[in-house]
Amino acid sequence: MRKIFVLSCVLLFVLMSTAFAENGLVHVKSAYDVKTTADRLESILKDKGMTVFIRINHAEGAEKVGKKLRPTEVVIFGNPNVGTPFMQCQQSVAIDLPQKALIWQDEQEEVWLTYNDPQFLATRHGITKCEKVLEKIANALSNFAQAATAP
């Protein structure tokens, strides 16, 4: 009985903290500030064998030109073992790779980790008959996001 309660609580947390937008982005609410969330994500990605190509701090860039921007970072990452099968499904998806994660603070000072929904990318590029590849990517992205944002 306790296991069912715990699983129900975890599922409820995931459902409440994740929103799928019509624009093809998955938003996961973070329990941490932007820097900490990005640090956690970068560490998780490296531990899972992903290459972190670059981490961009857009707020710092804005400050350099005298502009203000709420904390906003992008982590660009990937692994050919994951990305290549996706591109083999439809080579044009390469324009959307490597993967990107946006970690940002909204107007209410809530922090979000946002990434592209692989199913949306599949639709955009007319990818069919690649369900296993899409499932693997979607699960990996979800797991990375949940691990980086959960308390």
N, C-alpha and C positions, 0 to 999 in steps of 0.2 A: 504494500500500500504506500509506503514511504517513497519507494522508487517511482511510482506513478505520479505522486505529488511533485517530486523533484523534477521529473521529466516534463510535467505540465508547466511548472514554473519556468524552466529553461525555454521551452517552446514559446510561452507567452512573452518572455523577454525578447527572444529573437524576432518574433512577429511585431512587437511594439517598437523595436529599435531599428527595424529594416523597413524601408518603403520603396516600392518599385514605381518609378515615375514613367509616364507615357513617353518621355523623351529618351528612353533607353538607358537611363542611369539608375544604379542601385545605390541607395543612401543608407548608411549604417551609423547610428548615433554612437558617439564615443563617450566613455566615462572620463576621458583625459583631455588635456589641452592639446592644441594642434601639434606642438613640438614633440610632446611625449607620445602622442598617437603615431606620428611619423617615425619617431625613433623606434617604437615597438614594431611597427610594420616593417621597417628596414631590417631589423634584427631577425624577425620571423622569416622574411623572404630569404635572407642569406642562409639561415639555418635549414631551410627547405630546398636549398640548391638553386635558388633563383639568382640571376645576375641583377644587381641594382645598377643600372646604367647611369642614372643621375637623379639628384634630388634638388628640386628648384624651390627656392623660397621667394614667392612672388611679392610678399609684403616687403622684404628687404629690397627687392628690385624697385618697387614703387617708391620706397623711401629715398633711394638714390637719385630719383628724378623729382623729389619734392612733393610726392603724392602720398596719400594715406590709403591703406588697404588693410582690412581686418586680416588676422593671421590666415595665410593661405599657402600651402605647400603641395607640390606634385612630386610623386615618386614614380619613376619610369623603370620598369623591370620586365624580365622575361627569362625564358629558357627554351632553347631550340627543340628540346624533347617535347615540349608542350605546344609551342607556337607553330612548328613545322607541320604537324598533322592538320592544324586548323587552316594553314595556308594551302595544304594539299587538297582540302575540300573546295576551296575557291581562292585563287591566288590574290585576288583584289583585296582580301581581308588584311593583307600585309600593310595597307595604308593605316590601319587601326592598331598595328602592333609596333613595338612592344606594348605590353599592357601599361596602363597608367592608373594611379590612385591619387585622387584629390583629397587632401585633408584640409578642412576649412572651418572657420567660425562664422556662424550666421549672425543676423542682427540681434537675436536674443541671447547671444553669447553661447549658444549650443555648438558643439563641435561634431562634425560629420566626416566620415570617410566615404567617398563616392567613387564608383568605378563603372565602366561600361558593362551593361548586361550582355553576355555572350549571345543570348538568343536574339537580342535586338541586332547585334552585328551580323548574325546569320541571316536574318531577314533582310537587312540592308544590302548584303552581298549575294542574296539569292542562294544561300547554302541550304542544301537538302541532303538527306541521307548521311548525315554526320552526327547523329545523336550521341554516340559514345564520346566523341571528341568534345562536343558541346557540354555534355554532362560533366566530364572530367574537368574542363576549364571552369565551369560554373561552380562546381564543388570546391575547387582549389581557391578561387577568388573569394567565395563566401567564407571558407575556413580562415583564410588570411585576414579578412576584414573582421570577423568575429573575434579572432585571437588578439588582434591589435587594439580593439575597442572595448572589450569586456573588462569589467573590474577584476 
